[in-house]
Amino acid sequence: MKKLLDLLSVKQDMNLEDIEFIDELDMYYIKSRYGGVVVKLARGFRKKQADDCFEHTRRLLKWLKSKLK
């Protein structure tokens, strides 16, 4: 997602919390590409964390889509 933000030139419109969250999402994506790491990652997530992560991601994607229009 960081590359997408750079390509769209919208990073300057974002708050620090959202930028840091995207860094965190990218980290999860990278880790998930390496088999056994996914299991360890999933064990470390609690339901509340997963719900919060999903909601934050949903909100950011909605905002990004609005920037594409």
PDB file of N, CA, C and O in Angstrom:
ATOM      1  N   MET A   1       0.811  -1.191   0.000  1.00  0.00           N
ATOM      2  CA  MET A   1       0.000   0.000   0.000  1.00  0.00           C
ATOM      3  C   MET A   1       0.859   1.260   0.000  1.00  0.00           C
ATOM      4  O   MET A   1       0.443   2.298  -0.516  1.00  0.00           O
ATOM      5  N   LYS A   2       2.039   1.172   0.570  1.00  0.00           N
ATOM      6  CA  LYS A   2       2.902   2.356   0.591  1.00  0.00           C
ATOM      7  C   LYS A   2       3.221   2.820  -0.821  1.00  0.00           C
ATOM      8  O   LYS A   2       3.235   4.022  -1.090  1.00  0.00           O
ATOM      9  N   LYS A   3       3.477   1.881  -1.724  1.00  0.00           N
ATOM     10  CA  LYS A   3       3.765   2.246  -3.104  1.00  0.00           C
ATOM     11  C   LYS A   3       2.557   2.913  -3.752  1.00  0.00           C
ATOM     12  O   LYS A   3       2.699   3.880  -4.501  1.00  0.00           O
ATOM     13  N   LEU A   4       1.371   2.390  -3.460  1.00  0.00           N
ATOM     14  CA  LEU A   4       0.146   2.981  -3.998  1.00  0.00           C
ATOM     15  C   LEU A   4      -0.023   4.418  -3.516  1.00  0.00           C
ATOM     16  O   LEU A   4      -0.376   5.300  -4.299  1.00  0.00           O
ATOM     17  N   LEU A   5       0.225   4.652  -2.248  1.00  0.00           N
ATOM     18  CA  LEU A   5       0.113   6.008  -1.707  1.00  0.00           C
ATOM     19  C   LEU A   5       1.085   6.961  -2.398  1.00  0.00           C
ATOM     20  O   LEU A   5       0.747   8.104  -2.704  1.00  0.00           O
ATOM     21  N   ASP A   6       2.285   6.472  -2.632  1.00  0.00           N
ATOM     22  CA  ASP A   6       3.280   7.304  -3.311  1.00  0.00           C
ATOM     23  C   ASP A   6       2.869   7.584  -4.751  1.00  0.00           C
ATOM     24  O   ASP A   6       3.008   8.709  -5.233  1.00  0.00           O
ATOM     25  N   LEU A   7       2.369   6.574  -5.429  1.00  0.00           N
ATOM     26  CA  LEU A   7       1.933   6.755  -6.816  1.00  0.00           C
ATOM     27  C   LEU A   7       0.765   7.740  -6.928  1.00  0.00           C
ATOM     28  O   LEU A   7       0.683   8.522  -7.875  1.00  0.00           O
ATOM     29  N   LEU A   8      -0.130   7.686  -5.948  1.00  0.00           N
ATOM     30  CA  LEU A   8      -1.300   8.562  -5.971  1.00  0.00           C
ATOM     31  C   LEU A   8      -1.005   9.948  -5.407  1.00  0.00           C
ATOM     32  O   LEU A   8      -1.836  10.850  -5.511  1.00  0.00           O
ATOM     33  N   SER A   9       0.154  10.118  -4.819  1.00  0.00           N
ATOM     34  CA  SER A   9       0.533  11.394  -4.194  1.00  0.00           C
ATOM     35  C   SER A   9      -0.499  11.868  -3.176  1.00  0.00           C
ATOM     36  O   SER A   9      -0.874  13.041  -3.158  1.00  0.00           O
ATOM     37  N   VAL A  10      -0.952  10.951  -2.333  1.00  0.00           N
ATOM     38  CA  VAL A  10      -1.945  11.308  -1.319  1.00  0.00           C
ATOM     39  C   VAL A  10      -1.388  11.252   0.101  1.00  0.00           C
ATOM     40  O   VAL A  10      -2.081  11.583   1.063  1.00  0.00           O
ATOM     41  N   LYS A  11      -0.147  10.835   0.217  1.00  0.00           N
ATOM     42  CA  LYS A  11       0.439  10.679   1.550  1.00  0.00           C
ATOM     43  C   LYS A  11       0.398  11.980   2.352  1.00  0.00           C
ATOM     44  O   LYS A  11       0.220  11.958   3.570  1.00  0.00           O
ATOM     45  N   GLN A  12       0.561  13.098   1.673  1.00  0.00           N
ATOM     46  CA  GLN A  12       0.542  14.386   2.370  1.00  0.00           C
ATOM     47  C   GLN A  12      -0.832  14.720   2.941  1.00  0.00           C
ATOM     48  O   GLN A  12      -0.951  15.579   3.816  1.00  0.00           O
ATOM     49  N   ASP A  13      -1.875  14.041   2.447  1.00  0.00           N
ATOM     50  CA  ASP A  13      -3.236  14.265   2.942  1.00  0.00           C
ATOM     51  C   ASP A  13      -3.587  13.368   4.123  1.00  0.00           C
ATOM     52  O   ASP A  13      -4.683  13.467   4.675  1.00  0.00           O
ATOM     53  N   MET A  14      -2.663  12.495   4.512  1.00  0.00           N
ATOM     54  CA  MET A  14      -2.946  11.510   5.553  1.00  0.00           C
ATOM     55  C   MET A  14      -2.382  11.951   6.894  1.00  0.00           C
ATOM     56  O   MET A  14      -1.413  12.705   6.979  1.00  0.00           O
ATOM     57  N   ASN A  15      -3.035  11.444   7.941  1.00  0.00           N
ATOM     58  CA  ASN A  15      -2.503  11.719   9.278  1.00  0.00           C
ATOM     59  C   ASN A  15      -1.452  10.665   9.625  1.00  0.00           C
ATOM     60  O   ASN A  15      -1.396   9.605   9.002  1.00  0.00           O
ATOM     61  N   LEU A  16      -0.641  10.959  10.602  1.00  0.00           N
ATOM     62  CA  LEU A  16       0.473  10.089  10.987  1.00  0.00           C
ATOM     63  C   LEU A  16      -0.015   8.705  11.403  1.00  0.00           C
ATOM     64  O   LEU A  16       0.625   7.705  11.080  1.00  0.00           O
ATOM     65  N   GLU A  17      -1.127   8.635  12.107  1.00  0.00           N
ATOM     66  CA  GLU A  17      -1.664   7.346  12.554  1.00  0.00           C
ATOM     67  C   GLU A  17      -1.946   6.427  11.359  1.00  0.00           C
ATOM     68  O   GLU A  17      -1.621   5.241  11.400  1.00  0.00           O
ATOM     69  N   ASP A  18      -2.545   6.968  10.306  1.00  0.00           N
ATOM     70  CA  ASP A  18      -2.862   6.161   9.129  1.00  0.00           C
ATOM     71  C   ASP A  18      -1.602   5.739   8.378  1.00  0.00           C
ATOM     72  O   ASP A  18      -1.527   4.619   7.872  1.00  0.00           O
ATOM     73  N   ILE A  19      -0.634   6.610   8.304  1.00  0.00           N
ATOM     74  CA  ILE A  19       0.633   6.260   7.648  1.00  0.00           C
ATOM     75  C   ILE A  19       1.328   5.133   8.406  1.00  0.00           C
ATOM     76  O   ILE A  19       1.828   4.189   7.796  1.00  0.00           O
ATOM     77  N   GLU A  20       1.359   5.228   9.715  1.00  0.00           N
ATOM     78  CA  GLU A  20       1.964   4.175  10.531  1.00  0.00           C
ATOM     79  C   GLU A  20       1.185   2.869  10.403  1.00  0.00           C
ATOM     80  O   GLU A  20       1.776   1.790  10.386  1.00  0.00           O
ATOM     81  N   PHE A  21      -0.143   2.966  10.313  1.00  0.00           N
ATOM     82  CA  PHE A  21      -0.962   1.768  10.153  1.00  0.00           C
ATOM     83  C   PHE A  21      -0.654   1.075   8.823  1.00  0.00           C
ATOM     84  O   PHE A  21      -0.580  -0.153   8.769  1.00  0.00           O
ATOM     85  N   ILE A  22      -0.477   1.837   7.774  1.00  0.00           N
ATOM     86  CA  ILE A  22      -0.150   1.255   6.475  1.00  0.00           C
ATOM     87  C   ILE A  22       1.208   0.569   6.529  1.00  0.00           C
ATOM     88  O   ILE A  22       1.392  -0.486   5.921  1.00  0.00           O
ATOM     89  N   ASP A  23       2.155   1.150   7.245  1.00  0.00           N
ATOM     90  CA  ASP A  23       3.442   0.483   7.449  1.00  0.00           C
ATOM     91  C   ASP A  23       3.237  -0.870   8.137  1.00  0.00           C
ATOM     92  O   ASP A  23       3.865  -1.863   7.771  1.00  0.00           O
ATOM     93  N   GLU A  24       2.349  -0.893   9.138  1.00  0.00           N
ATOM     94  CA  GLU A  24       2.052  -2.129   9.861  1.00  0.00           C
ATOM     95  C   GLU A  24       1.391  -3.152   8.926  1.00  0.00           C
ATOM     96  O   GLU A  24       1.752  -4.329   8.946  1.00  0.00           O
ATOM     97  N   LEU A  25       0.433  -2.715   8.116  1.00  0.00           N
ATOM     98  CA  LEU A  25      -0.222  -3.618   7.171  1.00  0.00           C
ATOM     99  C   LEU A  25       0.790  -4.220   6.199  1.00  0.00           C
ATOM    100  O   LEU A  25       0.751  -5.417   5.912  1.00  0.00           O
ATOM    101  N   ASP A  26       1.677  -3.399   5.706  1.00  0.00           N
ATOM    102  CA  ASP A  26       2.704  -3.900   4.789  1.00  0.00           C
ATOM    103  C   ASP A  26       3.559  -4.970   5.456  1.00  0.00           C
ATOM    104  O   ASP A  26       3.937  -5.957   4.824  1.00  0.00           O
ATOM    105  N   MET A  27       3.858  -4.771   6.724  1.00  0.00           N
ATOM    106  CA  MET A  27       4.645  -5.748   7.466  1.00  0.00           C
ATOM    107  C   MET A  27       3.896  -7.081   7.527  1.00  0.00           C
ATOM    108  O   MET A  27       4.503  -8.135   7.332  1.00  0.00           O
ATOM    109  N   TYR A  28       2.584  -7.051   7.797  1.00  0.00           N
ATOM    110  CA  TYR A  28       1.796  -8.284   7.850  1.00  0.00           C
ATOM    111  C   TYR A  28       1.773  -8.963   6.492  1.00  0.00           C
ATOM    112  O   TYR A  28       1.852 -10.189   6.413  1.00  0.00           O
ATOM    113  N   TYR A  29       1.666  -8.195   5.437  1.00  0.00           N
ATOM    114  CA  TYR A  29       1.636  -8.769   4.095  1.00  0.00           C
ATOM    115  C   TYR A  29       2.958  -9.478   3.785  1.00  0.00           C
ATOM    116  O   TYR A  29       2.976 -10.600   3.279  1.00  0.00           O
ATOM    117  N   ILE A  30       4.039  -8.809   4.095  1.00  0.00           N
ATOM    118  CA  ILE A  30       5.357  -9.399   3.836  1.00  0.00           C
ATOM    119  C   ILE A  30       5.513 -10.699   4.626  1.00  0.00           C
ATOM    120  O   ILE A  30       5.954 -11.712   4.081  1.00  0.00           O
ATOM    121  N   LYS A  31       5.158 -10.670   5.887  1.00  0.00           N
ATOM    122  CA  LYS A  31       5.298 -11.866   6.724  1.00  0.00           C
ATOM    123  C   LYS A  31       4.399 -12.993   6.234  1.00  0.00           C
ATOM    124  O   LYS A  31       4.775 -14.163   6.306  1.00  0.00           O
ATOM    125  N   SER A  32       3.216 -12.649   5.736  1.00  0.00           N
ATOM    126  CA  SER A  32       2.266 -13.687   5.330  1.00  0.00           C
ATOM    127  C   SER A  32       2.723 -14.432   4.081  1.00  0.00           C
ATOM    128  O   SER A  32       2.189 -15.499   3.777  1.00  0.00           O
ATOM    129  N   ARG A  33       3.676 -13.907   3.368  1.00  0.00           N
ATOM    130  CA  ARG A  33       4.157 -14.559   2.149  1.00  0.00           C
ATOM    131  C   ARG A  33       5.113 -15.708   2.452  1.00  0.00           C
ATOM    132  O   ARG A  33       5.549 -16.410   1.539  1.00  0.00           O
ATOM    133  N   TYR A  34       5.436 -15.901   3.710  1.00  0.00           N
ATOM    134  CA  TYR A  34       6.440 -16.903   4.067  1.00  0.00           C
ATOM    135  C   TYR A  34       5.857 -17.983   4.969  1.00  0.00           C
ATOM    136  O   TYR A  34       6.157 -18.031   6.162  1.00  0.00           O
ATOM    137  N   GLY A  35       5.029 -18.841   4.404  1.00  0.00           N
ATOM    138  CA  GLY A  35       4.460 -20.031   5.024  1.00  0.00           C
ATOM    139  C   GLY A  35       4.216 -20.039   6.518  1.00  0.00           C
ATOM    140  O   GLY A  35       3.219 -19.490   6.986  1.00  0.00           O
ATOM    141  N   GLY A  36       5.120 -20.658   7.280  1.00  0.00           N
ATOM    142  CA  GLY A  36       4.931 -20.861   8.710  1.00  0.00           C
ATOM    143  C   GLY A  36       4.792 -19.588   9.514  1.00  0.00           C
ATOM    144  O   GLY A  36       4.272 -19.609  10.630  1.00  0.00           O
ATOM    145  N   VAL A  37       5.243 -18.499   8.969  1.00  0.00           N
ATOM    146  CA  VAL A  37       5.131 -17.224   9.676  1.00  0.00           C
ATOM    147  C   VAL A  37       3.670 -16.847   9.860  1.00  0.00           C
ATOM    148  O   VAL A  37       3.312 -16.199  10.843  1.00  0.00           O
ATOM    149  N   VAL A  38       2.829 -17.250   8.920  1.00  0.00           N
ATOM    150  CA  VAL A  38       1.401 -16.925   8.995  1.00  0.00           C
ATOM    151  C   VAL A  38       0.788 -17.512  10.258  1.00  0.00           C
ATOM    152  O   VAL A  38       0.010 -16.846  10.941  1.00  0.00           O
ATOM    153  N   VAL A  39       1.130 -18.734  10.564  1.00  0.00           N
ATOM    154  CA  VAL A  39       0.587 -19.382  11.756  1.00  0.00           C
ATOM    155  C   VAL A  39       1.004 -18.629  13.002  1.00  0.00           C
ATOM    156  O   VAL A  39       0.177 -18.364  13.875  1.00  0.00           O
ATOM    157  N   LYS A  40       2.279 -18.281  13.093  1.00  0.00           N
ATOM    158  CA  LYS A  40       2.766 -17.524  14.250  1.00  0.00           C
ATOM    159  C   LYS A  40       2.087 -16.168  14.333  1.00  0.00           C
ATOM    160  O   LYS A  40       1.712 -15.721  15.417  1.00  0.00           O
ATOM    161  N   LEU A  41       1.931 -15.519  13.202  1.00  0.00           N
ATOM    162  CA  LEU A  41       1.285 -14.209  13.162  1.00  0.00           C
ATOM    163  C   LEU A  41      -0.165 -14.303  13.615  1.00  0.00           C
ATOM    164  O   LEU A  41      -0.630 -13.475  14.399  1.00  0.00           O
ATOM    165  N   ALA A  42      -0.873 -15.302  13.127  1.00  0.00           N
ATOM    166  CA  ALA A  42      -2.285 -15.483  13.480  1.00  0.00           C
ATOM    167  C   ALA A  42      -2.448 -15.757  14.971  1.00  0.00           C
ATOM    168  O   ALA A  42      -3.399 -15.278  15.589  1.00  0.00           O
ATOM    169  N   ARG A  43      -1.542 -16.510  15.544  1.00  0.00           N
ATOM    170  CA  ARG A  43      -1.624 -16.805  16.985  1.00  0.00           C
ATOM    171  C   ARG A  43      -1.451 -15.554  17.830  1.00  0.00           C
ATOM    172  O   ARG A  43      -2.010 -15.449  18.923  1.00  0.00           O
ATOM    173  N   GLY A  44      -0.678 -14.611  17.321  1.00  0.00           N
ATOM    174  CA  GLY A  44      -0.418 -13.383  18.071  1.00  0.00           C
ATOM    175  C   GLY A  44      -1.568 -12.383  18.008  1.00  0.00           C
ATOM    176  O   GLY A  44      -1.612 -11.438  18.796  1.00  0.00           O
ATOM    177  N   PHE A  45      -2.489 -12.583  17.087  1.00  0.00           N
ATOM    178  CA  PHE A  45      -3.613 -11.665  16.934  1.00  0.00           C
ATOM    179  C   PHE A  45      -4.752 -12.058  17.861  1.00  0.00           C
ATOM    180  O   PHE A  45      -5.105 -13.232  17.964  1.00  0.00           O
ATOM    181  N   ARG A  46      -5.304 -11.101  18.510  1.00  0.00           N
ATOM    182  CA  ARG A  46      -6.515 -11.296  19.294  1.00  0.00           C
ATOM    183  C   ARG A  46      -7.690 -10.796  18.462  1.00  0.00           C
ATOM    184  O   ARG A  46      -7.505 -10.034  17.513  1.00  0.00           O
ATOM    185  N   LYS A  47      -8.894 -11.224  18.817  1.00  0.00           N
ATOM    186  CA  LYS A  47     -10.082 -10.834  18.053  1.00  0.00           C
ATOM    187  C   LYS A  47     -10.208  -9.322  17.980  1.00  0.00           C
ATOM    188  O   LYS A  47     -10.486  -8.781  16.910  1.00  0.00           O
ATOM    189  N   LYS A  48     -10.013  -8.636  19.079  1.00  0.00           N
ATOM    190  CA  LYS A  48     -10.143  -7.177  19.088  1.00  0.00           C
ATOM    191  C   LYS A  48      -9.113  -6.558  18.136  1.00  0.00           C
ATOM    192  O   LYS A  48      -9.440  -5.642  17.381  1.00  0.00           O
ATOM    193  N   GLN A  49      -7.874  -7.052  18.169  1.00  0.00           N
ATOM    194  CA  GLN A  49      -6.845  -6.533  17.266  1.00  0.00           C
ATOM    195  C   GLN A  49      -7.235  -6.758  15.808  1.00  0.00           C
ATOM    196  O   GLN A  49      -7.095  -5.863  14.974  1.00  0.00           O
ATOM    197  N   ALA A  50      -7.720  -7.949  15.513  1.00  0.00           N
ATOM    198  CA  ALA A  50      -8.127  -8.259  14.142  1.00  0.00           C
ATOM    199  C   ALA A  50      -9.287  -7.371  13.712  1.00  0.00           C
ATOM    200  O   ALA A  50      -9.296  -6.860  12.592  1.00  0.00           O
ATOM    201  N   ASP A  51     -10.262  -7.184  14.591  1.00  0.00           N
ATOM    202  CA  ASP A  51     -11.405  -6.309  14.281  1.00  0.00           C
ATOM    203  C   ASP A  51     -10.955  -4.871  14.053  1.00  0.00           C
ATOM    204  O   ASP A  51     -11.402  -4.213  13.113  1.00  0.00           O
ATOM    205  N   ASP A  52     -10.071  -4.391  14.915  1.00  0.00           N
ATOM    206  CA  ASP A  52      -9.554  -3.026  14.771  1.00  0.00           C
ATOM    207  C   ASP A  52      -8.774  -2.865  13.470  1.00  0.00           C
ATOM    208  O   ASP A  52      -8.920  -1.867  12.764  1.00  0.00           O
ATOM    209  N   CYS A  53      -7.948  -3.855  13.167  1.00  0.00           N
ATOM    210  CA  CYS A  53      -7.146  -3.827  11.944  1.00  0.00           C
ATOM    211  C   CYS A  53      -8.054  -3.830  10.718  1.00  0.00           C
ATOM    212  O   CYS A  53      -7.830  -3.072   9.774  1.00  0.00           O
ATOM    213  N   PHE A  54      -9.067  -4.672  10.732  1.00  0.00           N
ATOM    214  CA  PHE A  54     -10.001  -4.750   9.618  1.00  0.00           C
ATOM    215  C   PHE A  54     -10.747  -3.433   9.435  1.00  0.00           C
ATOM    216  O   PHE A  54     -10.873  -2.941   8.314  1.00  0.00           O
ATOM    217  N   GLU A  55     -11.238  -2.867  10.520  1.00  0.00           N
ATOM    218  CA  GLU A  55     -11.997  -1.611  10.438  1.00  0.00           C
ATOM    219  C   GLU A  55     -11.116  -0.468   9.931  1.00  0.00           C
ATOM    220  O   GLU A  55     -11.547   0.324   9.094  1.00  0.00           O
ATOM    221  N   HIS A  56      -9.906  -0.382  10.427  1.00  0.00           N
ATOM    222  CA  HIS A  56      -8.986   0.668   9.998  1.00  0.00           C
ATOM    223  C   HIS A  56      -8.658   0.505   8.503  1.00  0.00           C
ATOM    224  O   HIS A  56      -8.610   1.482   7.755  1.00  0.00           O
ATOM    225  N   THR A  57      -8.436  -0.739   8.092  1.00  0.00           N
ATOM    226  CA  THR A  57      -8.163  -1.019   6.680  1.00  0.00           C
ATOM    227  C   THR A  57      -9.353  -0.641   5.813  1.00  0.00           C
ATOM    228  O   THR A  57      -9.186  -0.024   4.761  1.00  0.00           O
ATOM    229  N   ARG A  58     -10.547  -1.004   6.247  1.00  0.00           N
ATOM    230  CA  ARG A  58     -11.762  -0.679   5.500  1.00  0.00           C
ATOM    231  C   ARG A  58     -11.904   0.830   5.328  1.00  0.00           C
ATOM    232  O   ARG A  58     -12.229   1.312   4.243  1.00  0.00           O
ATOM    233  N   ARG A  59     -11.660   1.564   6.397  1.00  0.00           N
ATOM    234  CA  ARG A  59     -11.772   3.022   6.354  1.00  0.00           C
ATOM    235  C   ARG A  59     -10.740   3.634   5.409  1.00  0.00           C
ATOM    236  O   ARG A  59     -11.054   4.547   4.645  1.00  0.00           O
ATOM    237  N   LEU A  60      -9.511   3.128   5.466  1.00  0.00           N
ATOM    238  CA  LEU A  60      -8.461   3.644   4.585  1.00  0.00           C
ATOM    239  C   LEU A  60      -8.744   3.327   3.114  1.00  0.00           C
ATOM    240  O   LEU A  60      -8.518   4.173   2.249  1.00  0.00           O
ATOM    241  N   LEU A  61      -9.228   2.142   2.828  1.00  0.00           N
ATOM    242  CA  LEU A  61      -9.549   1.794   1.444  1.00  0.00           C
ATOM    243  C   LEU A  61     -10.684   2.663   0.906  1.00  0.00           C
ATOM    244  O   LEU A  61     -10.659   3.075  -0.253  1.00  0.00           O
ATOM    245  N   LYS A  62     -11.659   2.934   1.735  1.00  0.00           N
ATOM    246  CA  LYS A  62     -12.756   3.820   1.332  1.00  0.00           C
ATOM    247  C   LYS A  62     -12.214   5.214   1.018  1.00  0.00           C
ATOM    248  O   LYS A  62     -12.614   5.832   0.031  1.00  0.00           O
ATOM    249  N   TRP A  63     -11.312   5.701   1.852  1.00  0.00           N
ATOM    250  CA  TRP A  63     -10.723   7.024   1.646  1.00  0.00           C
ATOM    251  C   TRP A  63      -9.894   7.031   0.351  1.00  0.00           C
ATOM    252  O   TRP A  63      -9.976   7.970  -0.440  1.00  0.00           O
ATOM    253  N   LEU A  64      -9.098   5.974   0.147  1.00  0.00           N
ATOM    254  CA  LEU A  64      -8.295   5.899  -1.075  1.00  0.00           C
ATOM    255  C   LEU A  64      -9.169   5.862  -2.328  1.00  0.00           C
ATOM    256  O   LEU A  64      -8.855   6.512  -3.324  1.00  0.00           O
ATOM    257  N   LYS A  65     -10.248   5.115  -2.280  1.00  0.00           N
ATOM    258  CA  LYS A  65     -11.163   5.058  -3.420  1.00  0.00           C
ATOM    259  C   LYS A  65     -11.727   6.436  -3.731  1.00  0.00           C
ATOM    260  O   LYS A  65     -11.899   6.795  -4.896  1.00  0.00           O
ATOM    261  N   SER A  66     -12.014   7.205  -2.685  1.00  0.00           N
ATOM    262  CA  SER A  66     -12.554   8.560  -2.907  1.00  0.00           C
ATOM    263  C   SER A  66     -11.525   9.455  -3.589  1.00  0.00           C
ATOM    264  O   SER A  66     -11.888  10.377  -4.318  1.00  0.00           O
ATOM    265  N   LYS A  67     -10.240   9.186  -3.354  1.00  0.00           N
ATOM    266  CA  LYS A  67      -9.176   9.959  -3.979  1.00  0.00           C
ATOM    267  C   LYS A  67      -9.021   9.617  -5.461  1.00  0.00           C
ATOM    268  O   LYS A  67      -8.503  10.420  -6.236  1.00  0.00           O
ATOM    269  N   LEU A  68      -9.468   8.432  -5.847  1.00  0.00           N
ATOM    270  CA  LEU A  68      -9.358   8.017  -7.250  1.00  0.00           C
ATOM    271  C   LEU A  68     -10.429   8.636  -8.142  1.00  0.00           C
ATOM    272  O   LEU A  68     -10.291   8.640  -9.365  1.00  0.00           O
ATOM    273  N   LYS A  69     -11.482   9.153  -7.546  1.00  0.00           N
ATOM    274  CA  LYS A  69     -12.596   9.714  -8.336  1.00  0.00           C
ATOM    275  C   LYS A  69     -12.311  11.111  -8.810  1.00  0.00           C
ATOM    276  O   LYS A  69     -13.145  11.717  -9.483  1.00  0.00           O
TER     277      LYS A  69
END
